[in-house]
Amino acid sequence: MRNSNLSKKLLHYLRTELKTSNLSYKLPPQRIEQGYEAFIYKFQLDNTINEYSKPLVLRLYPKNIENIVYKESIFQNFLKENKFPVPNVHAVCRDKKILGGEFLLMDFLPGETPKDSLPVQESSKILAETHISLHQIDPAQLIKRLKKTTIKSDIYDGSIWGERASKIKWLRQAINWIKENEPKIARARNTGGNQDIHKSVVKRLTDQFNEITGISIIPNV
């Protein structure tokens, strides 16, 4: 979809949803990134004074992707509530007739992507530290919230990812090695020990393979 058509359709949708007929753009949607599975646009509205007055992001999924925006919004807003640096989601639309695919509207977070602006060693360090802080968040309340939805449990209980990983030889071997060499503390549900878990596993992997630039254990919540 061309930017001009997208801009018109998005504005019509927002005028209807916000019940503001004189809504306009201070900054029309501009493509800032094409992610692995979505198109990302930055825009800003005029003639509004609520949370929609700030710079916003449209995350638009291709038409062949379904039932993802609802899950994404629950995950992101849960992380935001727990002080994790993710954008707050303001709106979710699953009607593909509006823009040609499901989409999210969320806050714009200024800054640069580490992999594009920093040396690999420094960006890897930021990634590892971010994952460690993510693991400090207790998933119990998130799981409780997800169970109240129609989202299938295999999306968040880890079983679907284990099944997919088992079909990739090198990934299956890596996961099996980590499980076999996992320190005892990793098997306990002691979230306060996650930094020690990372350090211990990294040391073991380093001893095994001479050099490891980074690792993150994704717990099966």
C-alpha positions as CSV (number, residue, x, y, z in Angstrom):
1,M,0.0,0.0,0.0
2,R,1.3,3.5,-0.9
3,N,2.0,5.9,1.9
4,S,-0.7,8.3,0.7
5,N,-3.4,5.6,0.7
6,L,-2.2,4.3,4.1
7,S,-2.2,7.8,5.6
8,K,-5.8,8.5,4.5
9,K,-7.1,5.1,5.7
10,L,-5.3,5.4,9.0
11,L,-6.6,8.9,9.6
12,H,-10.2,7.8,8.8
13,Y,-9.9,4.9,11.2
14,L,-8.5,7.2,14.0
15,R,-11.2,9.9,13.4
16,T,-13.9,7.2,13.8
17,E,-12.3,5.5,16.8
18,L,-11.5,8.8,18.7
19,K,-14.7,10.5,17.6
20,T,-12.7,13.5,16.5
21,S,-13.7,14.7,13.0
22,N,-11.0,17.5,12.8
23,L,-8.2,15.1,13.5
24,S,-5.2,15.7,11.2
25,Y,-1.5,14.9,10.9
26,K,1.3,16.9,12.4
27,L,3.6,14.3,10.8
28,P,2.1,11.9,8.3
29,P,3.1,8.2,8.4
30,Q,6.7,7.6,7.3
31,R,8.3,4.2,6.9
32,I,11.2,3.9,9.4
33,E,11.8,0.2,9.3
34,Q,10.8,-3.0,7.7
35,G,11.1,-5.6,10.5
36,Y,11.2,-9.4,10.2
37,E,7.4,-9.7,10.1
38,A,5.9,-6.2,10.0
39,F,6.1,-2.7,8.5
40,I,6.9,0.1,10.9
41,Y,5.7,3.7,10.4
42,K,6.2,6.8,12.6
43,F,3.6,9.5,12.7
44,Q,2.1,12.2,14.9
45,L,-1.4,13.5,15.1
46,D,-2.7,17.1,15.5
47,N,-5.8,18.4,17.2
48,T,-5.7,15.8,20.0
49,I,-4.7,16.2,23.6
50,N,-4.6,12.7,25.0
51,E,-2.0,10.0,24.7
52,Y,-2.4,10.2,20.9
53,S,-0.8,13.6,20.8
54,K,2.7,12.1,21.2
55,P,4.8,10.7,18.3
56,L,3.4,7.2,17.6
57,V,4.2,4.1,15.7
58,L,2.1,2.0,13.4
59,R,3.1,-1.6,13.3
60,L,1.4,-3.1,10.3
61,Y,1.5,-6.9,9.7
62,P,1.3,-8.5,6.2
63,K,-2.2,-9.9,5.4
64,N,-1.1,-13.5,5.7
65,I,-0.3,-13.1,9.4
66,E,-3.2,-13.6,11.7
67,N,-4.1,-13.4,15.4
68,I,-0.9,-11.8,16.5
69,V,-1.7,-8.2,17.5
70,Y,-3.8,-9.1,20.5
71,K,-1.1,-11.3,21.9
72,E,1.6,-8.7,21.2
73,S,-0.4,-6.0,23.0
74,I,-0.8,-8.1,26.1
75,F,2.9,-9.0,26.3
76,Q,4.0,-5.4,25.6
77,N,1.7,-3.7,28.1
78,F,2.5,-6.3,30.8
79,L,6.3,-5.5,30.3
80,K,5.5,-1.8,30.3
81,E,3.7,-2.1,33.6
82,N,6.8,-3.8,35.0
83,K,9.0,-0.9,34.0
84,F,10.6,-2.7,31.1
85,P,11.6,-0.3,28.3
86,V,9.0,-1.2,25.7
87,P,6.4,1.1,24.0
88,N,2.9,1.2,25.4
89,V,0.2,-0.1,23.0
90,H,-2.8,2.2,22.7
91,A,-4.8,0.4,20.0
92,V,-5.2,-3.0,18.4
93,C,-7.0,-3.7,15.1
94,R,-7.6,-7.2,13.7
95,D,-9.7,-6.0,10.8
96,K,-7.5,-6.4,7.8
97,K,-9.9,-4.4,5.7
98,I,-8.8,-1.2,7.4
99,L,-5.1,-1.2,6.3
100,G,-4.6,-4.5,4.6
101,G,-3.4,-6.4,7.7
102,E,-3.6,-6.5,11.4
103,F,-2.0,-3.6,13.2
104,L,-0.9,-2.0,16.5
105,L,-0.6,1.7,17.4
106,M,1.9,2.4,20.1
107,D,4.3,5.0,21.5
108,F,7.4,5.9,19.6
109,L,10.6,5.4,21.5
110,P,13.4,7.6,20.2
111,G,16.9,6.2,19.8
112,E,19.0,4.0,17.6
113,T,19.1,0.3,17.1
114,P,22.3,-1.0,18.8
115,K,23.2,-3.3,16.0
116,D,23.2,-0.4,13.5
117,S,25.0,2.2,15.7
118,L,27.4,0.3,17.9
119,P,30.3,-2.2,17.5
120,V,29.1,-5.9,17.8
121,Q,30.8,-6.4,21.1
122,E,29.0,-3.5,22.7
123,S,25.6,-4.2,21.1
124,S,25.9,-7.9,22.2
125,K,26.6,-6.7,25.8
126,I,23.5,-4.5,25.7
127,L,21.4,-7.4,24.3
128,A,22.6,-9.8,27.1
129,E,22.0,-7.2,29.8
130,T,18.5,-6.5,28.5
131,H,17.7,-10.2,28.4
132,I,18.9,-10.6,32.0
133,S,16.7,-7.7,33.2
134,L,13.8,-9.3,31.2
135,H,14.3,-12.5,33.1
136,Q,13.9,-10.7,36.4
137,I,10.2,-10.2,35.7
138,D,8.0,-12.8,37.2
139,P,5.8,-14.3,34.4
140,A,3.1,-15.6,36.8
141,Q,0.8,-12.5,36.4
142,L,1.3,-12.6,32.6
143,I,0.3,-16.2,32.4
144,K,-2.7,-15.5,34.6
145,R,-3.7,-12.7,32.2
146,L,-3.2,-14.9,29.1
147,K,-5.3,-17.7,30.5
148,K,-8.3,-15.4,30.5
149,T,-8.0,-14.9,26.7
150,T,-8.6,-17.1,23.7
151,I,-4.9,-17.3,23.0
152,K,-3.7,-21.0,22.8
153,S,-1.5,-22.0,25.7
154,D,1.2,-23.5,23.4
155,I,2.0,-20.0,22.3
156,Y,3.2,-19.0,25.7
157,D,4.0,-22.2,27.6
158,G,7.1,-23.0,25.4
159,S,5.8,-26.2,23.9
160,I,5.4,-24.9,20.3
161,W,9.0,-23.5,20.3
162,G,10.5,-26.7,21.6
163,E,8.7,-28.5,18.8
164,R,10.0,-26.1,16.2
165,A,13.6,-26.2,17.6
166,S,13.6,-30.0,17.5
167,K,13.4,-29.8,13.7
168,I,16.6,-27.8,13.4
169,K,19.6,-30.0,13.9
170,W,22.2,-27.5,15.2
171,L,19.6,-25.7,17.4
172,R,18.4,-29.0,18.8
173,Q,22.0,-30.0,19.7
174,A,22.7,-26.6,21.3
175,I,19.5,-26.8,23.4
176,N,20.3,-30.4,24.5
177,W,23.8,-29.4,25.5
178,I,22.5,-26.5,27.6
179,K,19.9,-28.7,29.3
180,E,22.6,-31.3,30.1
181,N,25.0,-28.7,31.5
182,E,22.5,-26.4,33.1
183,P,23.5,-25.4,36.6
184,K,21.2,-26.6,39.4
185,I,20.2,-23.0,40.2
186,A,18.6,-22.7,36.8
187,R,16.2,-25.4,37.6
188,A,14.9,-23.6,40.6
189,R,12.3,-20.9,40.1
190,N,14.5,-18.3,41.8
191,T,14.4,-15.3,39.5
192,G,16.9,-13.5,41.6
193,G,19.6,-15.9,40.5
194,N,19.3,-15.3,36.8
195,Q,22.5,-13.3,36.5
196,D,24.4,-16.2,38.1
197,I,22.7,-18.6,35.7
198,H,23.9,-16.6,32.8
199,K,27.5,-16.3,34.1
200,S,27.7,-20.0,34.9
201,V,26.4,-21.2,31.5
202,V,28.6,-18.7,29.6
203,K,31.6,-20.0,31.5
204,R,30.7,-23.6,30.7
205,L,30.2,-22.8,27.0
206,T,33.4,-20.8,26.9
207,D,35.3,-23.8,28.3
208,Q,33.6,-26.0,25.8
209,F,33.9,-23.9,22.6
210,N,36.9,-21.5,23.4
211,E,35.0,-18.3,22.7
212,I,31.3,-17.3,23.2
213,T,30.2,-13.8,22.4
214,G,26.9,-14.0,24.2
215,I,24.1,-16.3,25.4
216,S,20.6,-15.9,26.8
217,I,18.6,-18.6,28.5
218,I,14.9,-18.1,27.6
219,P,13.0,-19.8,30.4
220,N,10.1,-22.1,29.7
221,V,7.5,-20.0,31.5
